[in-house]
Amino acid sequence: MNAEELTRYTRDLNLQRGLRRARALDNAVAPPEAGPRDLAGIDTAMTTARSNQAYYFSHPDWQAILSIHQQVDDVLARLNEQAQTTPQTAIQASKITTLAASLIARHAAKISAHLDKWEQRGTPGGQAMRALTRDAEGHAARASGLDSVQALDSPRLLAAHVLKLSRELRRADADDPEPDLGLDDPDDPELDSALSAGAQADPELAEASQLMSALTEMGGRARRAGHRLTLDVRLHGMVETAQLRGFEIISGIAQAAMERYDNLFRLDRETGRAVHVDMGASGRRNIAAMIYHYAEQRLERMRGTLGAEEQRDFGHYETDPPERYMDALYEESRTIRATLSAKNLRPQDRPELQIRYLLAQKEIASAGVDGVQDWGTQATFPPSDLVAGLQTDSPVETRRALIKALRRQVGNNPFHRHAHFLTKVADRFAQEIAGPPELTAQALQTELDADQVRAVAAHIVEQGAVASPLVLSEAAELNLTHAQAERALAVLQTLNVVGPPNGLEPRETLTASRNDLPGQLELLEQRLPNLLAMQTAAATIAASEAQATRAQPEPAPRAEAPAPAEPEQVPAPAPPAPPAPAPAETAPAATAPELPRRDRTAERRHPGNLGSRPTPAAESPTDQDIAKLFKGQEGRVNEATAKLKAGTKARAAAHPAPAESVPATATTADEAQHNAQQNHQPVSVGVR
């Protein structure tokens, strides 16, 4: 082939390639889905950081952030204009967005670490840098296509995504990889060793080990594809985001395993120490703690807050929870409060946001210095603003909607780790609506007049209002405080208008018609002072009794009292006394007090003392007793006696006694002679 033919052939190939590209562009109706294509998602965080730049104005990383943001904004604005006619330009815009947001997050993390070192974490500058780090990381993840809300929260989904990313990296393998590309090396020997041991002991840790293997393979291919990653910044952002999310999930799995093993402790009464119910659980807990430590340490290095040669002491992350968790919880709480205060919030969306706020506040209280575990479960009177958004125009209806949402969530998943907490919070809100079971101290000290009691009774009976202190205190026409509403209901309970406290349910209204109220509230002005005094006296007596009960020491265990003696028995022969025990060589230092024992041989009947049971002797009646017995019956007694004597004489005459004959006494000789004259018969014994 000569030069002219070669030129013609080359032009033909280029034309065919161009036609294929044109057909591909014609088929693309809209730009491909590539996530955000600008830095608008971090504008709020950047504005806050600029307003507080006095804390880090001279820091080189802050100058780098400003430079990146300015350059990238101009480039992305031009590319997004071209994307309207050239769909492939949108891919380039998303790549640049991913890299720029990732670099901004890295520089912001370094500034945050610098401020923490100089004890300026709580300053507005420190808070602004932490917020910028979080927002930039999330923006980079969304631009890279990895983070789609919570679609990759499970380790299996993330591992599948990492494998897809590894296949994409396999196409970019090179013979001479570049050594330093800013990618973190996931091959951590300590973490690999701990995961290998944990995979054999716990199924959840085995899942974390599989995720670690996928991250390791992806990291190796990323190093081999260094020249490609220098150009394809979108792959660079996907690799970095996958590593961050992967180590966060590994850390979360290990922390959950630690909490599960900690619940297997029991208290040994002999030693007073906590021991594991399962003897092998202690070792598995230590393995999970090692995985948690090394994963958190790896995350610190990736975010730039820990140097490559620095090491944290083992247990550092257990005693002091990672700051990124607390920052996320605080940010979640602030965001929810701002959302709940919005005017365009739909009522059906309010309970879900309030539940998220409750869970975030519970984690913050548990991780605090005091470690409050029962936060939010105790009812307070008057009710406090525990959850944002409860102080609305209808606080009772808002609480009822929240109670319904809490119980529905627990019913849908009763085995959720927060199910017990959500149930107790629902009971707390129900108790606040129903009212306290007893009058509070504020209610006993408040003043109340007869007109207020009449107004409360009319409001409950005539308008059908709920007999609840919270409902009555929110009624504008009554103008009552929560304490006054409590005491008014207690007075109406005495007058049988409402029933007693009913647990988590409001009081029952006993008066059915408004026509019955005048009779029940008759002479209320004169009776009210006595009723209030009776309430105060009853509360004082109950408080004193409760205090006395708490102050009274627990009674010591008493020895068993001897049984009452039984009736005296016929003395039986005493059993032989047992042999005396041989004296011990060494007496114990301290002997326990010997309890009194019963002498069972004397007190109770048993086969050893079965004598004839004594029969109580009958008392002979006296002459006075006989006279009282037969008083007025003398005639009948004499007649019966005469008949008895006559009958005895008649029987004796009819049957005379035989004449007495005395037999001769046989002598010894006569007996012997008589025996000799008898015929002797053989005696035999037969056995059948």
JODAHU-V843198 format. One record per residue. N is the residue number from 1. NEAR is the number of other C-alpha atoms within 12 Angstrom. Layout:
N:NEAR
N:NEAR
This chain:
1:9
2:8
3:9
4:10
5:11
6:12
7:13
8:14
9:15
10:15
11:14
12:14
13:14
14:14
15:14
16:14
17:14
18:14
19:14
20:14
21:17
22:16
23:13
24:16
25:20
26:16
27:13
28:19
29:16
30:18
31:26
32:23
33:21
34:32
35:31
36:34
37:40
38:39
39:42
40:23
41:26
42:33
43:21
44:17
45:29
46:33
47:20
48:21
49:34
50:23
51:18
52:20
53:28
54:18
55:28
56:32
57:19
58:12
59:21
60:16
61:27
62:34
63:20
64:24
65:36
66:26
67:18
68:26
69:32
70:20
71:19
72:30
73:25
74:19
75:25
76:31
77:25
78:19
79:27
80:29
81:19
82:19
83:26
84:18
85:17
86:24
87:28
88:27
89:28
90:33
91:32
92:35
93:40
94:44
95:41
96:43
97:51
98:45
99:42
100:42
101:49
102:46
103:39
104:44
105:43
106:37
107:37
108:43
109:38
110:34
111:41
112:42
113:32
114:27
115:28
116:23
117:15
118:15
119:14
120:21
121:22
122:18
123:21
124:22
125:34
126:33
127:34
128:36
129:45
130:44
131:34
132:42
133:38
134:34
135:32
136:41
137:43
138:37
139:42
140:49
141:42
142:37
143:41
144:40
145:33
146:41
147:30
148:22
149:13
150:15
151:17
152:25
153:24
154:22
155:34
156:24
157:25
158:37
159:34
160:25
161:32
162:38
163:27
164:23
165:34
166:31
167:20
168:24
169:31
170:24
171:18
172:25
173:23
174:19
175:13
176:13
177:20
178:20
179:17
180:16
181:23
182:25
183:36
184:32
185:29
186:36
187:25
188:25
189:17
190:20
191:35
192:30
193:21
194:34
195:40
196:27
197:25
198:35
199:27
200:19
201:24
202:29
203:20
204:30
205:39
206:29
207:30
208:43
209:38
210:30
211:39
212:44
213:33
214:34
215:42
216:31
217:28
218:41
219:37
220:26
221:36
222:46
223:36
224:28
225:35
226:32
227:25
228:27
229:34
230:26
231:18
232:28
233:33
234:39
235:48
236:45
237:42
238:47
239:50
240:43
241:46
242:48
243:43
244:39
245:38
246:46
247:44
248:36
249:36
250:48
251:40
252:30
253:35
254:41
255:33
256:24
257:33
258:32
259:23
260:22
261:28
262:24
263:19
264:21
265:21
266:17
267:14
268:12
269:9
270:8
271:9
272:9
273:11
274:16
275:21
276:21
277:16
278:16
279:14
280:17
281:25
282:25
283:21
284:33
285:33
286:28
287:34
288:46
289:38
290:37
291:47
292:42
293:39
294:38
295:43
296:43
297:37
298:37
299:36
300:31
301:31
302:35
303:38
304:28
305:34
306:23
307:17
308:18
309:10
310:13
311:18
312:23
313:15
314:19
315:21
316:19
317:27
318:26
319:16
320:20
321:25
322:27
323:28
324:26
325:23
326:23
327:27
328:23
329:27
330:25
331:26
332:27
333:28
334:20
335:20
336:30
337:28
338:20
339:23
340:30
341:22
342:16
343:12
344:12
345:18
346:14
347:23
348:16
349:21
350:34
351:33
352:28
353:32
354:38
355:42
356:31
357:34
358:35
359:31
360:31
361:33
362:30
363:29
364:29
365:21
366:20
367:24
368:18
369:12
370:11
371:16
372:16
373:20
374:21
375:26
376:33
377:24
378:23
379:27
380:24
381:32
382:31
383:32
384:22
385:21
386:28
387:34
388:32
389:36
390:31
391:20
392:19
393:14
394:19
395:27
396:32
397:25
398:27
399:40
400:26
401:27
402:38
403:33
404:25
405:27
406:36
407:28
408:20
409:26
410:24
411:16
412:12
413:16
414:17
415:14
416:14
417:16
418:25
419:22
420:23
421:30
422:37
423:31
424:25
425:36
426:34
427:29
428:34
429:42
430:36
431:35
432:37
433:42
434:38
435:42
436:39
437:27
438:28
439:35
440:27
441:21
442:20
443:31
444:29
445:18
446:21
447:23
448:31
449:24
450:26
451:19
452:31
453:40
454:33
455:29
456:44
457:43
458:34
459:30
460:36
461:27
462:20
463:18
464:22
465:26
466:33
467:41
468:47
469:41
470:39
471:38
472:40
473:35
474:28
475:27
476:16
477:14
478:25
479:19
480:30
481:27
482:35
483:32
484:37
485:46
486:47
487:45
488:45
489:51
490:41
491:40
492:40
493:27
494:25
495:30
496:23
497:35
498:33
499:25
500:29
501:27
502:21
503:21
504:23
505:24
506:31
507:32
508:27
509:32
510:24
511:27
512:19
513:19
514:22
515:14
516:19
517:29
518:18
519:16
520:26
521:31
522:16
523:17
524:26
525:18
526:13
527:20
528:29
529:18
530:16
531:28
532:33
533:19
534:19
535:30
536:27
537:16
538:17
539:22
540:19
541:14
542:16
543:18
544:14
545:14
546:13
547:13
548:13
549:12
550:11
551:10
552:11
553:9
554:10
555:6
556:7
557:8
558:10
559:11
560:11
561:12
562:15
563:13
564:11
565:15
566:14
567:15
568:18
569:20
570:17
571:19
572:19
573:13
574:14
575:12
576:9
577:9
578:8
579:7
580:8
581:8
582:8
583:8
584:8
585:7
586:8
587:8
588:8
589:6
590:8
591:8
592:7
593:7
594:9
595:13
596:12
597:13
598:15
599:13
600:16
601:21
602:23
603:23
604:20
605:22
606:12
607:11
608:17
609:20
610:19
611:19
612:12
613:15
614:13
615:11
616:9
617:6
618:6
619:7
620:9
621:11
622:10
623:11
624:11
625:12
626:14
627:14
628:13
629:14
630:15
631:14
632:12
633:14
634:15
635:12
636:13
637:16
638:14
639:13
640:14
641:14
642:14
643:14
644:14
645:14
646:14
647:14
648:14
649:14
650:13
651:13
652:12
653:11
654:10
655:10
656:10
657:9
658:6
659:6
660:6
661:6
662:6
663:6
664:7
665:9
666:11
667:10
668:10
669:11
670:13
671:13
672:12
673:12
674:13
675:12
676:11
677:10
678:10
679:8
680:8
681:6
682:6
683:6
684:6
685:6
686:5
687:4
688:3
